[in-house]
Amino acid sequence: MTDFLTSLNAAWAATSHLEMVAVLFGLIYIILAAKENVWCWPAAFISTGTSIYLFWDGSLYMESALNVYYLLMAVFGWWQWQYGSNTKSVLTIRTLSLNGHLRFFVIIIVLTVISGYFLKQNTDAVLPYLDSFTTWSAVITTWMVARKILENWLYWIVINSASIYLYLDRGYVLYAILFGLYIVIAAFGYRQWRLKFQANNIDA
């Protein structure tokens, strides 16, 4: 325990202001998203904009590219949550069919193998297959959040668990702690969204 606290203090001392900003706004984003608050998207914009530089500097190229996508999705999500329904009004929570999930699983696996192999052969990327898995999974799942698909929270629990190992390996202790909190919040978010989905269906 003492060794862990010592390592944590050392990591905190080495943490840049940029990482602190990214972590803070990343936490704000997921808390607001769990509450289905549209202001989660501006918070995501700030967090991801900062993270692009940090991950590129740490040779996590897929993670850096992923945050470029997040930046664009922050704008897309803001629009979708307000005007994304068929009636151009506020989007409501919905579910995805089993076939839809199976298609996503296949897409994630194929893209992970392709990009992981490319990175391993052509770059100095660290943990290329794990980096690719978390990246492509997050690409799919972020779209699910923007479209208010209930099961996105279950995807995030798996992705965030894998990301913790990835960040600890690169010395991003604050990110690892943040993603540990993300797992807890994702479980809360799933419960909250499921209750709202059930209530909407009853009302309908």
SEZARO-115078 format. One record per residue (C-alpha): residue number from 1; z, x, y. Coordinates in nm, 2 decimals. Each point is the difference from the previous one (the first is absolute). Layout:
BEGIN
+-----+--------+--------+--------+
|   k |     up |   east |  north |
+-----+--------+--------+--------+
| NUM |      Z |      X |      Y |
...
+-----+--------+--------+--------+
***
This chain:
BEGIN
+-----+--------+--------+--------+
|   k |     up |   east |  north |
+-----+--------+--------+--------+
|   1 |   0.00 |   0.00 |   0.00 |
|   2 |   0.09 |   0.28 |   0.24 |
|   3 |  -0.34 |   0.18 |  -0.08 |
|   4 |  -0.18 |  -0.33 |   0.07 |
|   5 |   0.18 |  -0.04 |   0.34 |
|   6 |  -0.07 |   0.36 |   0.09 |
|   7 |  -0.37 |  -0.05 |  -0.08 |
|   8 |  -0.01 |  -0.32 |   0.19 |
|   9 |   0.15 |   0.16 |   0.31 |
|  10 |  -0.25 |   0.29 |  -0.02 |
|  11 |  -0.28 |  -0.25 |  -0.03 |
|  12 |   0.12 |  -0.20 |   0.29 |
|  13 |   0.02 |   0.32 |   0.21 |
|  14 |  -0.36 |   0.08 |  -0.09 |
|  15 |  -0.12 |  -0.35 |   0.07 |
|  16 |  -0.25 |  -0.03 |   0.29 |
|  17 |   0.02 |  -0.26 |   0.27 |
|  18 |  -0.33 |  -0.14 |  -0.12 |
|  19 |   0.14 |  -0.06 |  -0.35 |
|  20 |   0.30 |  -0.18 |   0.15 |
|  21 |  -0.23 |  -0.23 |   0.20 |
|  22 |  -0.22 |  -0.07 |  -0.30 |
|  23 |   0.30 |  -0.08 |  -0.22 |
|  24 |   0.17 |  -0.22 |   0.26 |
|  25 |  -0.31 |  -0.21 |   0.07 |
|  26 |  -0.08 |  -0.01 |  -0.37 |
|  27 |   0.33 |  -0.15 |  -0.07 |
|  28 |  -0.04 |  -0.25 |   0.29 |
|  29 |  -0.34 |  -0.10 |  -0.14 |
|  30 |   0.12 |  -0.09 |  -0.35 |
|  31 |   0.31 |  -0.18 |   0.12 |
|  32 |  -0.21 |  -0.22 |   0.23 |
|  33 |  -0.27 |  -0.05 |  -0.28 |
|  34 |   0.27 |  -0.12 |  -0.24 |
|  35 |   0.10 |  -0.25 |   0.26 |
|  36 |  -0.37 |  -0.10 |   0.05 |
|  37 |   0.02 |   0.11 |   0.36 |
|  38 |  -0.34 |   0.08 |   0.15 |
|  39 |   0.15 |   0.28 |   0.21 |
|  40 |   0.01 |   0.21 |  -0.31 |
|  41 |  -0.36 |   0.10 |   0.07 |
|  42 |   0.06 |   0.18 |   0.33 |
|  43 |   0.29 |   0.19 |  -0.16 |
|  44 |  -0.23 |   0.10 |  -0.29 |
|  45 |  -0.26 |   0.12 |   0.26 |
|  46 |   0.25 |   0.24 |   0.15 |
|  47 |   0.14 |   0.12 |  -0.33 |
|  48 |  -0.34 |   0.07 |  -0.16 |
|  49 |  -0.15 |   0.16 |   0.30 |
|  50 |   0.28 |   0.26 |  -0.01 |
|  51 |  -0.02 |   0.04 |  -0.38 |
|  52 |  -0.37 |   0.10 |   0.00 |
|  53 |   0.08 |   0.33 |   0.16 |
|  54 |   0.31 |   0.07 |  -0.21 |
|  55 |  -0.16 |  -0.05 |  -0.34 |
|  56 |  -0.31 |   0.20 |   0.09 |
|  57 |   0.22 |   0.28 |   0.11 |
|  58 |   0.18 |  -0.02 |  -0.34 |
|  59 |  -0.33 |   0.01 |  -0.20 |
|  60 |   0.04 |  -0.36 |  -0.12 |
|  61 |  -0.35 |  -0.08 |   0.09 |
|  62 |  -0.02 |  -0.34 |  -0.17 |
|  63 |   0.32 |  -0.11 |   0.16 |
|  64 |  -0.14 |   0.11 |   0.34 |
|  65 |  -0.32 |  -0.19 |  -0.06 |
|  66 |   0.20 |  -0.30 |  -0.12 |
|  67 |   0.18 |  -0.01 |   0.33 |
|  68 |  -0.33 |  -0.02 |   0.19 |
|  69 |  -0.07 |  -0.31 |  -0.21 |
|  70 |   0.35 |  -0.13 |   0.08 |
|  71 |  -0.07 |   0.05 |   0.37 |
|  72 |  -0.31 |  -0.22 |  -0.03 |
|  73 |   0.18 |  -0.25 |  -0.23 |
|  74 |   0.27 |  -0.04 |   0.27 |
|  75 |  -0.26 |  -0.15 |   0.23 |
|  76 |  -0.15 |  -0.20 |  -0.28 |
|  77 |   0.34 |  -0.13 |  -0.12 |
|  78 |   0.10 |  -0.10 |   0.35 |
|  79 |  -0.32 |  -0.21 |   0.03 |
|  80 |   0.02 |  -0.14 |  -0.35 |
|  81 |   0.36 |  -0.12 |   0.02 |
|  82 |  -0.08 |  -0.20 |   0.32 |
|  83 |  -0.35 |  -0.12 |  -0.06 |
|  84 |  -0.09 |   0.08 |  -0.36 |
|  85 |   0.02 |  -0.35 |  -0.16 |
|  86 |  -0.31 |  -0.21 |  -0.07 |
|  87 |   0.10 |  -0.21 |   0.31 |
|  88 |   0.03 |   0.31 |   0.22 |
|  89 |   0.38 |  -0.05 |   0.02 |
|  90 |   0.31 |   0.18 |  -0.13 |
|  91 |  -0.05 |   0.13 |  -0.35 |
|  92 |   0.23 |  -0.12 |  -0.27 |
|  93 |   0.13 |   0.17 |  -0.31 |
|  94 |  -0.20 |  -0.03 |  -0.32 |
|  95 |  -0.03 |   0.15 |  -0.35 |
|  96 |  -0.27 |   0.19 |  -0.18 |
|  97 |  -0.13 |  -0.10 |  -0.34 |
|  98 |   0.05 |   0.21 |  -0.31 |
|  99 |  -0.37 |   0.10 |   0.00 |
| 100 |   0.04 |   0.11 |   0.36 |
| 101 |   0.28 |   0.23 |  -0.10 |
| 102 |  -0.19 |   0.14 |  -0.30 |
| 103 |  -0.29 |   0.08 |   0.23 |
| 104 |   0.23 |   0.18 |   0.24 |
| 105 |   0.16 |   0.20 |  -0.29 |
| 106 |  -0.34 |   0.12 |  -0.12 |
| 107 |  -0.12 |   0.09 |   0.34 |
| 108 |   0.32 |   0.20 |   0.07 |
| 109 |  -0.03 |   0.19 |  -0.33 |
| 110 |  -0.36 |   0.09 |   0.04 |
| 111 |   0.03 |   0.12 |   0.36 |
| 112 |   0.32 |   0.20 |  -0.09 |
| 113 |  -0.18 |   0.19 |  -0.27 |
| 114 |  -0.31 |   0.07 |   0.22 |
| 115 |   0.18 |   0.11 |   0.31 |
| 116 |   0.27 |   0.18 |  -0.19 |
| 117 |  -0.26 |   0.21 |  -0.18 |
| 118 |  -0.19 |   0.07 |   0.32 |
| 119 |   0.31 |   0.12 |   0.18 |
| 120 |   0.11 |   0.21 |  -0.29 |
| 121 |  -0.34 |   0.18 |  -0.03 |
| 122 |  -0.08 |   0.03 |   0.37 |
| 123 |   0.32 |   0.02 |   0.21 |
| 124 |   0.35 |   0.14 |   0.01 |
| 125 |   0.14 |  -0.35 |  -0.02 |
| 126 |   0.35 |  -0.03 |  -0.15 |
| 127 |   0.04 |  -0.24 |  -0.30 |
| 128 |  -0.35 |  -0.13 |   0.05 |
| 129 |   0.02 |  -0.28 |  -0.26 |
| 130 |   0.33 |  -0.14 |   0.11 |
| 131 |  -0.11 |   0.03 |   0.37 |
| 132 |  -0.32 |  -0.19 |  -0.09 |
| 133 |   0.19 |  -0.27 |  -0.20 |
| 134 |   0.24 |  -0.07 |   0.29 |
| 135 |  -0.29 |   0.00 |   0.25 |
| 136 |  -0.24 |  -0.24 |  -0.18 |
| 137 |   0.29 |  -0.23 |  -0.11 |
| 138 |   0.11 |  -0.02 |   0.36 |
| 139 |  -0.35 |  -0.07 |   0.12 |
| 140 |  -0.02 |  -0.30 |  -0.22 |
| 141 |   0.36 |  -0.11 |   0.07 |
| 142 |  -0.03 |   0.03 |   0.38 |
| 143 |  -0.29 |  -0.24 |  -0.01 |
| 144 |   0.22 |  -0.23 |  -0.21 |
| 145 |   0.26 |   0.01 |   0.27 |
| 146 |  -0.25 |  -0.07 |   0.27 |
| 147 |  -0.12 |  -0.31 |  -0.20 |
| 148 |   0.36 |  -0.10 |  -0.07 |
| 149 |  -0.03 |   0.02 |  -0.38 |
| 150 |   0.35 |  -0.04 |  -0.15 |
| 151 |  -0.02 |   0.26 |  -0.27 |
| 152 |  -0.06 |   0.29 |   0.24 |
| 153 |   0.37 |   0.06 |   0.00 |
| 154 |   0.00 |   0.07 |  -0.37 |
| 155 |  -0.28 |   0.25 |   0.04 |
| 156 |   0.19 |   0.17 |   0.28 |
| 157 |   0.31 |   0.05 |  -0.23 |
| 158 |  -0.22 |   0.21 |  -0.24 |
| 159 |  -0.19 |   0.19 |   0.28 |
| 160 |   0.32 |   0.09 |   0.19 |
| 161 |   0.17 |   0.12 |  -0.32 |
| 162 |  -0.29 |   0.24 |  -0.06 |
| 163 |  -0.01 |   0.10 |   0.36 |
| 164 |   0.36 |   0.11 |   0.00 |
| 165 |  -0.08 |   0.28 |  -0.25 |
| 166 |  -0.31 |   0.10 |   0.20 |
| 167 |   0.20 |   0.03 |   0.33 |
| 168 |   0.29 |   0.19 |  -0.15 |
| 169 |  -0.24 |   0.25 |  -0.15 |
| 170 |  -0.14 |   0.07 |   0.34 |
| 171 |   0.34 |   0.01 |   0.17 |
| 172 |  -0.03 |  -0.33 |   0.19 |
| 173 |   0.35 |  -0.11 |  -0.06 |
| 174 |   0.01 |  -0.26 |   0.27 |
| 175 |  -0.31 |  -0.16 |  -0.14 |
| 176 |   0.15 |   0.00 |  -0.35 |
| 177 |   0.31 |  -0.17 |   0.13 |
| 178 |  -0.21 |  -0.25 |   0.20 |
| 179 |  -0.20 |  -0.09 |  -0.31 |
| 180 |   0.32 |  -0.05 |  -0.19 |
| 181 |   0.10 |  -0.25 |   0.26 |
| 182 |  -0.35 |  -0.15 |  -0.03 |
| 183 |   0.06 |  -0.08 |  -0.37 |
| 184 |   0.31 |  -0.20 |   0.09 |
| 185 |  -0.18 |  -0.17 |   0.29 |
| 186 |  -0.30 |  -0.08 |  -0.22 |
| 187 |   0.23 |  -0.18 |  -0.24 |
| 188 |   0.15 |  -0.19 |   0.29 |
| 189 |  -0.35 |  -0.07 |   0.14 |
| 190 |  -0.12 |  -0.14 |  -0.34 |
| 191 |   0.29 |  -0.23 |  -0.02 |
| 192 |  -0.05 |  -0.12 |   0.36 |
| 193 |  -0.37 |  -0.05 |  -0.03 |
| 194 |   0.04 |  -0.18 |  -0.34 |
| 195 |   0.24 |  -0.25 |   0.15 |
| 196 |  -0.23 |  -0.07 |   0.29 |
| 197 |  -0.30 |  -0.03 |  -0.23 |
| 198 |   0.19 |  -0.25 |  -0.22 |
| 199 |   0.12 |  -0.19 |   0.31 |
| 200 |  -0.36 |  -0.02 |   0.13 |
| 201 |  -0.13 |  -0.13 |  -0.33 |
| 202 |   0.27 |  -0.27 |  -0.02 |
| 203 |  -0.08 |  -0.11 |   0.35 |
| 204 |  -0.37 |  -0.01 |  -0.08 |
+-----+--------+--------+--------+
***
